[in-house]
Amino acid sequence: MKDMSLAEFVEVTASKSPVPGGGSIAALCGALSGALAEMVSNLTIGNKKYIAVEADMIAIRDKAFILKKSLLDYIKKDSDVFMLVMDAYKMPKNNDEEKSIRSKNIQKRLKEAASIPLEVANMSYEILSLSSIVVKKGNKNAITDGLVCAMLARTSVLAALLNVKINLSSIKDNKFVSEMSKKVNELETKCINEESKILKSVSL
C-alpha cells in the first residue's frame, strides 16, 4: 500500500473494500507526522541561527525517519491483520470441534488486531514528543509545520486506540483486556494532554 500513488490510496480507501480502513489511516497520519518532524529538523540543521540546537535536531531527524518508515509499513500490517480476523470468522462451524477451533482462532486474531494499532499509537506518541521539541527549538519559519506534526500525531494515536478498543470488546481473555485497556487509557490521557500543551505553547 505504501507504494501506491496518493490518488490510488485515496480511491481504494473510498471504495467498498474494507481495507485500508481507519487503522491504516491512523498509521498513515503517524507517518505524515513523522515526515513533518523530519522536515522541520532538516530546515533547522545547517542554519547558523540554530547552531546551538543542531545536535538535537539531528537526533530528532534520525528518530523521526525511523518512526516514519515503520509507520508506513504498519499501513499494510493493520489491513493484513484485519483480513486475518475476517478469515477467522469465515471458518467452518458445522460441529463442536470446528466451532472450538474457529473460536480459538478468532480470539488469537483479535488479540493480534488489538496489538498492532497499539504499536502504531505508541510510535505516534513518540513523534508527538518529538514535535514538542521541534516547535520549541526548531526553525521558527516552520513552526506551523511543527504544530501540524503534533496534531497529526495526536490524531494517529487516538485513531489507533479506537481500533484497539473495538477489538478488545470482542476478546474473552479478561486479563489481556484489562492490561490492554490500562495501556490504552494511560496513553490516551498522555496524548491529549501533550498535544494541548504544545498548541498552547505557541501564540500566532
C-alpha positions in Angstrom: 0.0 0.0 0.0 2.8 2.4 0.8 3.9 2.2 -2.8 0.5 3.3 -4.2 0.2 6.8 -5.6 -1.6 9.2 -3.3 -4.6 9.3 -5.6 -4.7 5.4 -5.7 -4.6 5.1 -2.0 -7.4 7.7 -1.5 -9.6 5.9 -4.0 -9.1 2.4 -2.6 -9.9 3.8 0.8 -13.1 5.3 -0.6 -14.1 2.1 -2.2 -16.3 -0.7 -0.8 -13.2 -2.6 0.2 -12.9 -3.0 4.0 -9.2 -2.2 3.8 -7.5 0.1 4.1 -9.7 1.4 6.9 -9.3 3.5 10.0 -6.4 1.6 11.4 -4.4 2.0 8.2 -5.3 5.7 8.1 -4.1 6.1 11.7 -0.7 4.7 10.6 -0.6 7.0 7.6 -1.3 10.0 9.9 1.6 8.9 12.1 3.9 8.5 9.1 3.0 12.0 7.8 3.5 13.4 11.3 7.0 11.8 11.3 7.7 13.3 7.9 6.9 16.8 9.3 9.1 16.4 12.3 11.9 15.3 9.9 11.1 18.3 7.7 11.3 20.9 10.5 14.5 19.3 11.7 16.0 19.5 8.2 15.0 23.1 7.9 16.9 23.8 11.1 20.0 21.8 10.6 22.7 23.9 8.9 21.1 27.2 9.8 23.6 29.3 11.6 20.9 30.9 13.7 20.1 27.5 15.3 23.6 26.1 15.6 23.1 25.6 19.4 20.3 23.1 18.8 21.8 21.4 15.7 22.7 18.2 17.6 19.1 18.0 19.0 17.6 18.5 15.5 19.9 15.8 14.0 18.8 13.3 16.7 15.1 14.2 16.1 15.5 13.9 12.3 17.1 10.5 12.6 14.4 9.2 15.1 11.6 10.7 13.0 12.9 9.0 9.9 12.9 5.6 11.6 9.4 6.0 13.0 8.1 7.3 9.7 9.4 4.3 7.9 7.9 1.9 10.4 4.5 3.5 10.3 4.4 3.3 6.6 4.8 -0.5 6.9 2.0 -0.5 9.5 -0.4 0.8 7.0 -0.4 -2.7 5.4 0.1 -4.5 8.7 -3.1 -3.2 10.0 -5.0 -4.1 6.9 -3.4 -7.6 6.9 -4.4 -8.4 10.5 -7.9 -7.2 9.9 -8.3 -9.6 7.0 -7.0 -12.4 9.2 -9.8 -11.6 11.7 -12.3 -11.7 8.8 -10.9 -15.1 7.6 -11.2 -16.5 11.1 -14.9 -15.6 11.3 -15.4 -17.4 7.9 -14.0 -20.7 9.3 -16.5 -23.6 9.3 -18.6 -24.2 12.4 -20.6 -27.4 11.5 -19.8 -29.3 14.6 -18.4 -28.7 18.1 -14.8 -29.4 17.1 -15.0 -26.9 14.2 -16.7 -24.3 16.5 -13.9 -24.7 19.1 -11.1 -24.3 16.5 -12.9 -21.3 14.9 -13.4 -19.6 18.3 -9.8 -20.1 19.3 -8.6 -18.7 16.0 -10.9 -15.7 16.2 -9.6 -14.9 19.7 -6.0 -15.2 18.6 -6.5 -12.9 15.6 -8.5 -10.4 17.7 -5.5 -10.1 20.1 -3.2 -9.5 17.1 -5.7 -6.9 15.7 -5.6 -5.1 19.1 -1.9 -5.2 19.4 -1.0 -3.8 16.0 -2.8 -0.5 16.5 -1.4 -0.2 20.0 2.1 -0.3 18.4 1.0 2.4 16.0 -0.3 4.5 18.9 3.0 4.1 20.8 5.1 5.1 17.8 3.0 8.1 17.0 3.2 9.2 20.6 6.9 9.2 20.3 6.5 11.5 17.3 4.2 13.8 19.3 7.0 14.1 21.9 9.5 15.0 19.1 7.1 17.6 17.8 7.2 19.3 21.2 10.9 19.8 20.7 10.8 21.0 17.1 8.1 23.5 17.9 10.2 24.8 20.8 13.7 24.7 19.3 13.2 24.3 15.5 13.3 26.9 12.7 10.6 29.4 13.6 9.7 29.8 9.9 8.4 26.2 10.1 6.6 26.5 13.5 3.2 25.8 12.0 4.6 22.7 10.3 5.7 21.6 13.8 2.2 22.2 15.1 0.6 20.2 12.3 3.1 17.5 13.1 1.7 17.5 16.7 -1.9 17.5 15.6 -1.4 14.6 13.2 0.5 12.6 15.8 -2.4 13.1 18.2 -4.9 12.0 15.6 -2.8 8.9 14.8 -2.6 8.0 18.5 -6.3 8.4 19.2 -7.4 6.8 16.0 -5.2 3.8 16.6 -6.5 3.5 20.1 -10.1 3.4 18.8 -9.1 0.3 16.8 -7.6 -1.3 20.0 -10.8 -0.7 21.8 -13.1 -2.1 19.2 -11.1 -5.3 19.1 -10.9 -5.6 22.9 -14.7 -5.5 23.1 -14.8 -9.0 21.5 -11.9 -10.6 23.4 -12.8 -13.0 26.1 -9.4 -13.1 27.9 -10.2 -10.8 30.8 -6.6 -10.4 31.9 -5.5 -9.4 28.4 -8.4 -7.0 28.1 -7.6 -5.4 31.5 -3.9 -5.0 30.8 -4.5 -3.5 27.3 -7.3 -1.2 28.5 -5.0 0.2 31.1 -2.3 0.9 28.5 -5.0 2.5 26.2 -6.4 4.8 28.9 -2.9 5.9 30.0 -1.7 6.7 26.5 -4.9 8.4 25.6 -4.7 10.8 28.5 -1.0 11.5 28.0 -1.6 12.2 24.3 -4.4 14.6 24.8 -2.5 16.5 27.5 0.7 16.6 25.5 -1.0 18.0 22.3 -2.8 20.6 24.4 0.4 21.7 26.0 2.2 22.0 22.6 -0.6 24.0 21.0 -0.8 26.4 24.0 2.9 27.0 23.9 2.6 29.0 20.6 0.8 32.2 20.0 0.3 33.1 16.4 
